[in-house]
Amino acid sequence: MAAAWVRLCALVLIGVCSATALAKDKTPTAIVVGGGLAGLTAAYELQAKGWQVTLLEAKPGIGGRSGLATSEWIGNAKTQPVLNQYLERFKLGTLPAPEFVRTPGYLIDGEYFSATDLASKQPATAEALKRYEKTLDDLARSIEDPLNPAHNSTLFALDQINVSSWLDKLQLPATARQLVNQQIRTRYDEPSRLSLLYFAQQSRVYRNVSDRDQRAARLPGGSPVLAQAFVKQLRTIKTSSPVTAIVQDKDGVTVKVGGVGYQADYLVMAVPLRALAKIQITPSLDNQHLAAIKGTNYGWRDQLMLKFKNPVWESRARMSGEIYSNTGLGMLWIEPALKGGANVVINLSGDNARLLQAFGDKQMVDQVLIRLHAFYPQARGAFTGYEVRRYSTDAGMGGAYLAYGPGQISKFWRLWERPVQRIAFAGEHTDALYPGTLEGALRSGQRAASQVQDLAAGKSFDPVKAAPVAAAAAGAVAAKDKGGFFSNLFGGSSSKAPAKVEAVEDKAAKQDKPGFFARLFGWGDKAEVKAAPAPVVAPAPAPAPVPAPAPVVQPEPAKVAPVKAAPVKPVAKKPVAKQVKQVKKPAPVKKPAPVKKPVAKAN
């Protein structure tokens, strides 16, 4: 009897040890939701570490929010190290960027101006732009740590102010203000919807980066070429697979796509917040995350590519790579000549994109051609066709990229950088330094992959803490007491600044709205449209996955490098002219570098 008990105990012990060994040898599994560059990066990095990865993409193609541009202007290894790392790893060749793409040009009232032309022919506008850049540079310099922009109550108060109110205090001449508005809405969103703290923080990130470093080369084929390089490395990609529900428990995650369920140990969520709003997660996310999904502002953009038999603009002046207009043309990007022809990519952003929701693609292109005709009468004769991509009305995007509105940094700053149970988050909106860019998307994918490995190793992440409610009040008091900073910022008594701003906004709100086209193309008040996320159905039990269809790669829009914005400095009532160039000259003693955003675009 004793011998039988010994044998039984030995068998049980052997079984337990074998099960433990098998568990240790089991290949860890992960699901990545979202086939943009952030999701592709996370899947690639996990697979390289020995994980079994399944990538699910809702659309028929891979690539996320790549743009229509056929060349991606990229920074060098100093400004975009992660992007350059993958270009080198996948042996993707680049070409040197021509010098003309490093300075902006302007289409003003029927005439094209280079930055040099503007200084000589429209000195008041050039000086006003220069003053704007100097003031923005001063504001950016006040942020010591761009990862913690609201580290004191004075800066915290900037998050309660919108950029438009700040610009009102600069009293820029009409043309300069129109050009500045266009620069800002192209990079982010309408100035009235943008947090001044976020604008300053992003300006701080690029403050000491030169134009040459930001636009060092171009990637022929654009960001889709990089997406395809990732696709070639991945084993399991399932396109046309919209996720409707996710269930987490102590053993893993179940992801539902229609009637099919996929199971894995961990999950990387790499979709825009508007798409995340359509997925039911069990257990539900906490109130702070739900509020961020619903309330975080995204910039709006419609992108058109106009195709021409020949570059009609060469007959009057060579247009630079990035052109801003004060007549409803948005921001134009000149593409390299293709087979003797030429393309112009036009970004209609902010309220221009919101108001164009009701227009058909052809109507929208016609309106742009009418305005281009004022500068280049040969345009219609050389026009051969167009392509349109609308991010503003895409249900899965709800905009183009992250653009924090007033008060949103205080509530949601870096919220998505920490996992929630078994889910890690990726996407340009989860990167604090480079949102809206290729660099930010790639960085976020690497971070999410690393976090999933840490979770598997037993590491825990502290829950995100909401910003203290008292901080807003403290910021207001500090704003009142610290007259120096706010006097410099708004050009008057700091205690009166907030009240003045409100008065200006209330007055503007009560004014009669100008005509539709005046509002559409740069002179009217701003209509605010909010995209409301739709809730999703509850998850059902997960069946076994179906074999994956071959991935289809589809190009996605790239975000052009932001033109540098300059810090805001107290301004006298009369506008001092300033030049739009990205390199700024602060005080006679020191020369601040341009404040710009890299040319890459996010996932």
ZADO-867545 format. One record per residue (C-alpha): x, y, z; residue number from 1. Coordinates in nm, 3 decimals. Layout:
BEGIN
- X_Y_Z_NUM
...
This chain:
BEGIN
- 0.000_0.000_0.000_1
- 0.279_0.241_0.096_2
- 0.459_0.165_-0.230_3
- 0.142_0.242_-0.428_4
- 0.108_0.579_-0.256_5
- 0.468_0.661_-0.333_6
- 0.415_0.574_-0.701_7
- 0.099_0.784_-0.714_8
- 0.272_1.087_-0.558_9
- 0.562_1.050_-0.799_10
- 0.326_1.045_-1.099_11
- 0.144_1.355_-0.976_12
- 0.473_1.536_-0.921_13
- 0.597_1.439_-1.266_14
- 0.267_1.563_-1.419_15
- 0.291_1.899_-1.243_16
- 0.654_1.946_-1.347_17
- 0.571_1.851_-1.707_18
- 0.280_2.098_-1.720_19
- 0.503_2.374_-1.582_20
- 0.773_2.296_-1.837_21
- 0.520_2.295_-2.121_22
- 0.380_2.629_-2.002_23
- 0.730_2.776_-2.004_24
- 0.802_2.639_-2.352_25
- 0.469_2.758_-2.498_26
- 0.509_3.025_-2.763_27
- 0.353_3.350_-2.635_28
- 0.077_3.488_-2.855_29
- -0.037_3.841_-2.933_30
- -0.301_4.007_-3.148_31
- -0.237_4.349_-3.301_32
- -0.547_4.548_-3.399_33
- -0.470_4.806_-3.669_34
- -0.254_4.781_-3.981_35
- -0.106_5.130_-3.983_36
- 0.265_5.184_-3.925_37
- 0.226_5.168_-3.545_38
- 0.052_4.830_-3.559_39
- 0.295_4.696_-3.819_40
- 0.590_4.799_-3.602_41
- 0.445_4.635_-3.289_42
- 0.371_4.312_-3.478_43
- 0.717_4.307_-3.636_44
- 0.899_4.365_-3.307_45
- 0.698_4.099_-3.118_46
- 0.744_3.845_-3.397_47
- 1.119_3.915_-3.394_48
- 1.119_3.825_-3.021_49
- 0.965_3.486_-3.091_50
- 0.596_3.572_-3.043_51
- 0.316_3.427_-3.256_52
- 0.142_3.741_-3.384_53
- -0.186_3.792_-3.573_54
- -0.248_4.138_-3.717_55
- -0.612_4.236_-3.783_56
- -0.694_4.530_-4.012_57
- -1.049_4.655_-4.073_58
- -0.983_4.784_-4.425_59
- -0.891_4.584_-4.736_60
- -0.542_4.734_-4.745_61
- -0.253_4.787_-4.506_62
- -0.090_5.122_-4.434_63
- -0.332_5.322_-4.219_64
- -0.333_5.696_-4.279_65
- -0.067_5.718_-4.549_66
- -0.122_6.010_-4.784_67
- -0.140_6.075_-5.154_68
- 0.211_6.214_-5.183_69
- 0.437_5.995_-5.395_70
- 0.745_6.103_-5.201_71
- 0.787_6.122_-4.826_72
- 1.018_6.403_-4.710_73
- 1.206_6.271_-4.411_74
- 1.456_6.394_-4.156_75
- 1.801_6.255_-4.097_76
- 1.902_6.005_-3.828_77
- 1.940_6.286_-3.576_78
- 1.581_6.408_-3.607_79
- 1.405_6.081_-3.693_80
- 1.624_5.800_-3.560_81
- 1.358_5.526_-3.549_82
- 1.237_5.592_-3.904_83
- 1.592_5.588_-4.038_84
- 1.666_5.270_-3.844_85
- 1.388_5.084_-4.029_86
- 1.477_5.236_-4.366_87
- 1.829_5.102_-4.322_88
- 1.711_4.764_-4.192_89
- 1.476_4.712_-4.487_90
- 1.729_4.859_-4.732_91
- 1.490_5.127_-4.856_92
- 1.683_5.384_-5.058_93
- 1.630_5.759_-5.023_94
- 1.726_6.057_-5.239_95
- 1.874_6.385_-5.114_96
- 1.612_6.655_-5.065_97
- 1.649_6.951_-5.301_98
- 1.722_7.280_-5.134_99
- 1.395_7.445_-5.243_100
- 1.181_7.224_-5.017_101
- 1.341_7.366_-4.706_102
- 1.176_7.707_-4.717_103
- 0.806_7.779_-4.761_104
- 0.651_7.980_-5.042_105
- 0.330_8.187_-5.050_106
- 0.040_8.241_-5.289_107
- -0.103_8.580_-5.200_108
- -0.376_8.761_-5.394_109
- -0.283_8.624_-5.735_110
- 0.096_8.626_-5.694_111
- 0.356_8.370_-5.585_112
- 0.623_8.482_-5.336_113
- 0.930_8.299_-5.215_114
- 1.041_8.380_-4.860_115
- 1.296_8.622_-5.007_116
- 1.035_8.785_-5.233_117
- 0.803_8.835_-4.940_118
- 1.064_9.030_-4.743_119
- 1.128_9.269_-5.034_120
- 0.779_9.301_-5.186_121
- 0.554_9.272_-4.879_122
- 0.776_9.385_-4.590_123
- 0.484_9.442_-4.350_124
- 0.363_9.083_-4.394_125
- 0.717_8.945_-4.369_126
- 0.790_9.141_-4.052_127
- 0.459_9.034_-3.895_128
- 0.540_8.669_-3.966_129
- 0.885_8.720_-3.817_130
- 0.730_8.871_-3.504_131
- 0.489_8.579_-3.476_132
- 0.774_8.328_-3.501_133
- 0.981_8.514_-3.243_134
- 0.692_8.524_-2.999_135
- 0.621_8.153_-3.046_136
- 0.988_8.075_-2.995_137
- 0.983_8.265_-2.666_138
- 0.677_8.070_-2.558_139
- 0.832_7.737_-2.657_140
- 1.146_7.822_-2.463_141
- 0.939_7.860_-2.145_142
- 0.869_7.483_-2.151_143
- 1.168_7.313_-1.994_144
- 1.055_6.952_-2.043_145
- 0.831_6.875_-2.345_146
- 0.738_6.543_-2.182_147
- 0.595_6.735_-1.887_148
- 0.470_7.062_-2.036_149
- 0.233_7.151_-1.751_150
- 0.487_7.102_-1.474_151
- 0.394_7.429_-1.304_152
- 0.066_7.612_-1.257_153
- 0.160_7.895_-1.491_154
- 0.214_7.662_-1.785_155
- -0.085_7.453_-1.677_156
- -0.296_7.765_-1.732_157
- -0.190_7.776_-2.098_158
- -0.387_7.458_-2.155_159
- -0.706_7.650_-2.080_160
- -0.638_7.898_-2.366_161
- -0.684_7.840_-2.737_162
- -0.428_7.946_-2.998_163
- -0.669_8.181_-3.173_164
- -0.705_8.395_-2.860_165
- -0.328_8.414_-2.832_166
- -0.300_8.521_-3.196_167
- -0.565_8.791_-3.145_168
- -0.332_8.960_-2.898_169
- -0.054_8.975_-3.157_170
- -0.268_9.198_-3.379_171
- -0.114_9.066_-3.699_172
- -0.208_9.234_-4.029_173
- -0.483_9.050_-4.219_174
- -0.259_8.874_-4.473_175
- -0.006_8.760_-4.213_176
- -0.285_8.628_-3.989_177
- -0.440_8.434_-4.278_178
- -0.103_8.272_-4.358_179
- -0.036_8.189_-3.992_180
- -0.383_8.039_-3.954_181
- -0.317_7.825_-4.260_182
- 0.016_7.700_-4.126_183
- -0.140_7.605_-3.793_184
- -0.450_7.434_-3.928_185
- -0.232_7.237_-4.172_186
- -0.010_7.102_-3.891_187
- -0.274_7.060_-3.624_188
- -0.629_7.197_-3.656_189
- -0.819_7.525_-3.652_190
- -0.640_7.763_-3.407_191
- -0.966_7.810_-3.214_192
- -0.973_7.435_-3.139_193
- -0.609_7.401_-3.040_194
- -0.463_7.418_-2.689_195
- -0.197_7.688_-2.658_196
- 0.001_7.458_-2.427_197
- 0.003_7.180_-2.688_198
- 0.107_7.425_-2.960_199
- 0.391_7.552_-2.741_200
- 0.496_7.199_-2.642_201
- 0.523_7.085_-3.004_202
- 0.714_7.401_-3.093_203
- 0.953_7.321_-2.807_204
- 1.016_6.970_-2.942_205
- 1.140_7.108_-3.274_206
- 1.287_7.431_-3.143_207
- 1.655_7.354_-3.204_208
- 1.609_7.142_-3.516_209
- 1.729_7.292_-3.842_210
- 1.536_7.283_-4.168_211
- 1.818_7.087_-4.327_212
- 1.796_6.813_-4.062_213
- 1.418_6.793_-4.085_214
- 1.411_6.764_-4.463_215
- 1.728_6.579_-4.536_216
- 1.599_6.330_-4.794_217
- 1.292_6.194_-4.965_218
- 1.159_5.839_-4.980_219
- 1.037_5.762_-5.334_220
- 0.696_5.601_-5.317_221
- 0.618_5.758_-4.980_222
- 0.519_5.586_-4.657_223
- 0.336_5.298_-4.833_224
- 0.679_5.168_-4.936_225
- 0.775_5.138_-4.569_226
- 0.440_4.971_-4.486_227
- 0.499_4.711_-4.758_228
- 0.844_4.638_-4.619_229
- 0.688_4.551_-4.282_230
- 0.418_4.340_-4.449_231
- 0.681_4.123_-4.616_232
- 0.822_4.034_-4.274_233
- 0.494_3.938_-4.103_234
- 0.350_3.587_-4.111_235
- -0.019_3.642_-4.030_236
- -0.213_3.946_-4.151_237
- -0.591_3.944_-4.189_238
- -0.738_4.237_-4.380_239
- -1.110_4.326_-4.405_240
- -1.136_4.217_-4.042_241
- -1.305_4.491_-3.837_242
- -1.289_4.416_-3.464_243
- -1.618_4.467_-3.282_244
- -1.543_4.338_-2.932_245
- -1.260_4.244_-2.697_246
- -1.286_4.044_-2.374_247
- -1.002_4.032_-2.122_248
- -0.974_3.778_-1.841_249
- -0.698_3.637_-1.622_250
- -0.592_3.390_-1.891_251
- -0.580_3.610_-2.201_252
- -0.784_3.813_-2.449_253
- -1.053_3.716_-2.699_254
- -1.102_3.939_-3.002_255
- -1.422_3.915_-3.203_256
- -1.438_3.981_-3.579_257
- -1.790_3.912_-3.701_258
- -1.864_3.554_-3.601_259
- -1.498_3.463_-3.561_260
- -1.305_3.484_-3.236_261
- -0.928_3.508_-3.201_262
- -0.757_3.428_-2.873_263
- -0.414_3.536_-2.752_264
- -0.219_3.611_-2.437_265
- -0.194_3.988_-2.498_266
- -0.317_4.255_-2.737_267
- -0.179_4.574_-2.894_268
- -0.449_4.829_-2.983_269
- -0.311_5.044_-3.266_270
- -0.614_5.228_-3.403_271
- -0.721_5.595_-3.387_272
- -0.945_5.691_-3.096_273
- -1.250_5.726_-3.323_274
- -1.208_5.365_-3.434_275
- -1.149_5.253_-3.075_276
- -1.485_5.405_-2.982_277
- -1.656_5.144_-3.203_278
- -1.505_4.847_-3.017_279
- -1.671_4.714_-2.703_280
- -1.414_4.622_-2.442_281
- -1.495_4.395_-2.144_282
- -1.427_4.480_-1.867_283
- -1.497_4.835_-1.976_284
- -1.225_5.100_-1.977_285
- -1.239_5.347_-1.687_286
- -1.411_5.685_-1.710_287
- -1.091_5.875_-1.788_288
- -1.014_5.657_-2.090_289
- -1.375_5.672_-2.209_290
- -1.373_6.052_-2.179_291
- -1.047_6.069_-2.376_292
- -1.192_5.854_-2.656_293
- -1.493_6.079_-2.685_294
- -1.336_6.417_-2.614_295
- -0.981_6.428_-2.756_296
- -0.961_6.659_-3.056_297
- -0.833_6.541_-3.394_298
- -0.723_6.770_-3.673_299
- -0.943_6.758_-3.984_300
- -0.807_6.726_-4.334_301
- -0.911_6.649_-4.690_302
- -0.627_6.579_-4.929_303
- -0.638_6.626_-5.306_304
- -0.377_6.536_-5.563_305
- -0.415_6.739_-5.884_306
- -0.231_6.599_-6.186_307
- -0.091_6.815_-6.466_308
- 0.072_6.740_-6.802_309
- 0.344_6.989_-6.718_310
- 0.437_7.215_-6.424_311
- 0.248_7.526_-6.532_312
- 0.390_7.727_-6.244_313
- 0.744_7.714_-6.380_314
- 0.658_7.981_-6.636_315
- 0.622_8.250_-6.366_316
- 0.823_8.132_-6.068_317
- 0.943_7.805_-5.925_318
- 0.713_7.708_-5.641_319
- 0.886_7.558_-5.339_320
- 0.795_7.227_-5.182_321
- 0.547_7.372_-4.934_322
- 0.322_7.667_-5.019_323
- 0.068_7.854_-4.807_324
- -0.217_8.054_-4.953_325
- -0.447_8.324_-4.822_326
- -0.713_8.254_-5.085_327
- -0.863_7.919_-4.992_328
- -0.603_7.689_-5.145_329
- -0.493_7.549_-4.811_330
- -0.138_7.418_-4.806_331
- 0.007_7.299_-5.138_332
- 0.287_7.048_-5.177_333
- 0.468_7.025_-5.511_334
- 0.552_6.669_-5.611_335
- 0.855_6.574_-5.820_336
- 0.780_6.552_-6.193_337
- 0.656_6.209_-6.297_338
- 0.707_6.106_-6.662_339
- 0.720_6.467_-6.770_340
- 0.415_6.566_-6.569_341
- 0.373_6.716_-6.225_342
- 0.146_6.676_-5.924_343
- 0.026_6.919_-5.664_344
- -0.097_6.776_-5.333_345
- -0.335_7.015_-5.157_346
- -0.429_6.984_-4.792_347
- -0.758_7.147_-4.696_348
- -0.758_7.147_-4.317_349
- -0.944_7.270_-4.012_350
- -1.276_7.444_-4.080_351
- -1.211_7.439_-4.454_352
- -1.228_7.058_-4.439_353
- -1.527_7.061_-4.203_354
- -1.728_7.289_-4.430_355
- -1.643_7.082_-4.737_356
- -1.807_6.769_-4.597_357
- -2.116_6.829_-4.810_358
- -1.917_6.877_-5.132_359
- -1.865_6.595_-5.377_360
- -1.507_6.519_-5.478_361
- -1.544_6.684_-5.820_362
- -1.704_6.997_-5.669_363
- -1.419_7.026_-5.425_364
- -1.156_6.990_-5.698_365
- -1.336_7.250_-5.913_366
- -1.329_7.504_-5.630_367
- -0.954_7.451_-5.589_368
- -0.890_7.480_-5.965_369
- -1.086_7.806_-5.978_370
- -0.857_7.955_-5.715_371
- -0.541_7.810_-5.869_372
- -0.644_7.967_-6.201_373
- -0.604_8.314_-6.044_374
- -0.230_8.242_-6.005_375
- -0.170_8.016_-6.305_376
- -0.422_8.057_-6.590_377
- -0.268_7.761_-6.776_378
- -0.364_7.524_-6.494_379
- -0.700_7.415_-6.636_380
- -0.552_7.340_-6.978_381
- -0.276_7.125_-6.829_382
- -0.504_6.949_-6.575_383
- -0.539_6.573_-6.639_384
- -0.707_6.428_-6.330_385
- -0.720_6.402_-5.954_386
- -0.730_6.177_-5.650_387
- -0.903_6.261_-5.322_388
- -0.862_6.125_-4.972_389
- -1.095_6.243_-4.695_390
- -0.980_6.187_-4.342_391
- -1.237_6.423_-4.195_392
- -1.533_6.206_-4.292_393
- -1.371_5.862_-4.261_394
- -1.569_5.687_-3.987_395
- -1.264_5.496_-3.870_396
- -1.048_5.808_-3.834_397
- -1.271_6.104_-3.754_398
- -0.992_6.338_-3.856_399
- -0.628_6.326_-3.953_400
- -0.418_6.312_-3.635_401
- -0.405_6.415_-3.271_402
- -0.448_6.788_-3.197_403
- -0.517_6.848_-2.827_404
- -0.786_7.109_-2.764_405
- -0.801_7.349_-2.466_406
- -0.804_7.163_-2.133_407
- -0.725_6.823_-2.285_408
- -0.358_6.799_-2.187_409
- -0.467_6.862_-1.827_410
- -0.703_6.563_-1.850_411
- -0.546_6.314_-2.089_412
- -0.170_6.380_-2.117_413
- 0.019_6.052_-2.179_414
- -0.289_5.852_-2.081_415
- -0.244_5.593_-2.356_416
- 0.121_5.521_-2.281_417
- 0.032_5.269_-2.007_418
- -0.130_4.928_-2.068_419
- -0.474_4.843_-1.932_420
- -0.459_4.486_-1.801_421
- -0.353_4.285_-2.109_422
- -0.388_4.564_-2.366_423
- -0.105_4.796_-2.472_424
- -0.182_5.098_-2.692_425
- 0.005_5.227_-2.998_426
- -0.054_5.490_-3.265_427
- 0.067_5.844_-3.333_428
- -0.178_5.976_-3.070_429
- 0.003_5.779_-2.799_430
- 0.344_5.941_-2.855_431
- 0.402_6.256_-2.648_432
- 0.688_6.398_-2.854_433
- 0.606_6.325_-3.217_434
- 0.229_6.283_-3.258_435
- 0.100_6.295_-3.612_436
- 0.427_6.178_-3.769_437
- 0.587_5.861_-3.900_438
- 0.845_5.885_-3.624_439
- 0.574_5.899_-3.357_440
- 0.385_5.602_-3.503_441
- 0.698_5.386_-3.523_442
- 0.811_5.484_-3.172_443
- 0.471_5.396_-3.028_444
- 0.476_5.054_-3.195_445
- 0.814_4.978_-3.041_446
- 0.697_5.092_-2.698_447
- 0.379_4.882_-2.711_448
- 0.573_4.570_-2.816_449
- 0.815_4.622_-2.528_450
- 0.528_4.667_-2.282_451
- 0.362_4.344_-2.394_452
- 0.687_4.158_-2.328_453
- 0.711_4.323_-1.985_454
- 0.353_4.217_-1.904_455
- 0.434_3.860_-2.003_456
- 0.737_3.874_-1.772_457
- 0.513_3.975_-1.480_458
- 0.582_4.349_-1.472_459
- 0.295_4.567_-1.355_460
- 0.226_4.923_-1.469_461
- 0.093_5.191_-1.239_462
- -0.255_5.308_-1.333_463
- -0.279_5.652_-1.487_464
- -0.378_5.922_-1.244_465
- -0.603_6.204_-1.352_466
- -0.468_6.557_-1.310_467
- -0.580_6.708_-0.980_468
- -0.888_6.923_-1.015_469
- -0.733_7.188_-0.793_470
- -0.458_7.241_-1.049_471
- -0.681_7.448_-1.275_472
- -0.763_7.688_-0.997_473
- -0.399_7.705_-0.897_474
- -0.310_7.786_-1.257_475
- -0.561_8.068_-1.268_476
- -0.426_8.218_-0.947_477
- -0.071_8.186_-1.071_478
- -0.169_8.349_-1.398_479
- -0.310_8.641_-1.207_480
- -0.014_8.678_-0.975_481
- 0.260_8.627_-1.232_482
- 0.209_8.941_-1.431_483
- 0.544_8.914_-1.607_484
- 0.479_8.590_-1.792_485
- 0.122_8.662_-1.896_486
- 0.199_9.023_-1.979_487
- 0.464_8.896_-2.217_488
- 0.227_8.635_-2.351_489
- -0.075_8.856_-2.411_490
- 0.070_9.205_-2.422_491
- -0.111_9.344_-2.118_492
- -0.209_9.285_-1.756_493
- -0.219_8.913_-1.690_494
- -0.515_8.938_-1.458_495
- -0.720_9.095_-1.736_496
- -0.609_8.865_-2.015_497
- -0.852_8.578_-1.958_498
- -1.150_8.813_-1.928_499
- -1.046_8.997_-2.242_500
- -1.016_8.676_-2.435_501
- -1.364_8.568_-2.331_502
- -1.506_8.900_-2.433_503
- -1.350_8.879_-2.776_504
- -1.480_8.527_-2.826_505
- -1.831_8.610_-2.706_506
- -1.845_8.908_-2.935_507
- -1.727_8.704_-3.230_508
- -1.984_8.437_-3.155_509
- -2.264_8.691_-3.167_510
- -2.161_8.848_-3.495_511
- -2.352_8.760_-3.809_512
- -2.184_8.485_-4.008_513
- -2.033_8.593_-4.341_514
- -2.118_8.419_-4.667_515
- -2.057_8.047_-4.707_516
- -1.754_8.079_-4.933_517
- -1.604_8.352_-4.717_518
- -1.619_8.116_-4.422_519
- -1.505_7.826_-4.634_520
- -1.194_7.989_-4.765_521
- -1.043_8.169_-4.476_522
- -1.236_8.473_-4.360_523
- -1.537_8.359_-4.164_524
- -1.600_8.238_-3.816_525
- -1.535_7.878_-3.737_526
- -1.800_7.615_-3.731_527
- -1.731_7.343_-3.484_528
- -1.825_6.990_-3.570_529
- -1.767_6.708_-3.329_530
- -1.757_6.347_-3.432_531
- -1.938_6.132_-3.180_532
- -1.811_5.777_-3.145_533
- -2.071_5.503_-3.170_534
- -2.088_5.234_-2.902_535
- -2.045_4.877_-3.008_536
- -2.207_4.545_-2.950_537
- -2.104_4.310_-2.675_538
- -1.857_4.034_-2.756_539
- -1.974_3.683_-2.835_540
- -1.789_3.361_-2.764_541
- -1.493_3.325_-2.994_542
- -1.481_3.055_-3.259_543
- -1.162_2.937_-3.418_544
- -0.990_3.180_-3.654_545
- -1.022_3.143_-4.026_546
- -0.718_3.122_-4.253_547
- -0.578_3.466_-4.325_548
- -0.626_3.631_-4.661_549
- -0.314_3.761_-4.828_550
- -0.243_4.113_-4.710_551
- -0.320_4.390_-4.952_552
- -0.101_4.692_-4.919_553
- -0.258_5.027_-4.968_554
- -0.091_5.367_-4.965_555
- -0.164_5.607_-4.689_556
- -0.128_5.985_-4.655_557
- 0.182_6.128_-4.515_558
- 0.201_6.423_-4.291_559
- 0.414_6.700_-4.416_560
- 0.673_6.846_-4.191_561
- 0.538_7.137_-3.998_562
- 0.666_7.476_-4.067_563
- 0.818_7.621_-3.766_564
- 0.604_7.828_-3.544_565
- 0.755_8.101_-3.340_566
- 0.689_8.187_-2.981_567
- 0.464_8.462_-2.882_568
- 0.597_8.775_-2.735_569
- 0.419_9.075_-2.594_570
- 0.311_9.283_-2.878_571
- 0.241_9.648_-2.901_572
- -0.078_9.753_-3.064_573
- 0.081_9.789_-3.399_574
- 0.205_9.477_-3.570_575
- 0.569_9.456_-3.640_576
- 0.644_9.277_-3.960_577
- 0.802_8.937_-3.952_578
- 0.934_8.686_-4.194_579
- 0.797_8.340_-4.227_580
- 1.119_8.163_-4.240_581
- 1.172_7.885_-3.996_582
- 1.494_8.007_-3.854_583
- 1.426_8.277_-3.601_584
- 1.627_8.552_-3.459_585
- 1.516_8.616_-3.102_586
- 1.722_8.875_-2.933_587
- 2.026_9.040_-3.079_588
- 2.232_8.820_-2.854_589
- 2.109_8.474_-2.938_590
- 1.948_8.311_-3.234_591
- 1.673_8.058_-3.169_592
- 1.643_7.771_-3.412_593
- 1.331_7.714_-3.615_594
- 1.037_7.552_-3.453_595
- 0.913_7.285_-3.690_596
- 0.767_6.949_-3.723_597
- 0.932_6.669_-3.920_598
- 0.803_6.579_-4.256_599
- 0.695_6.229_-4.166_600
- 0.344_6.121_-4.103_601
- 0.186_5.889_-3.859_602
- 0.009_5.563_-3.883_603
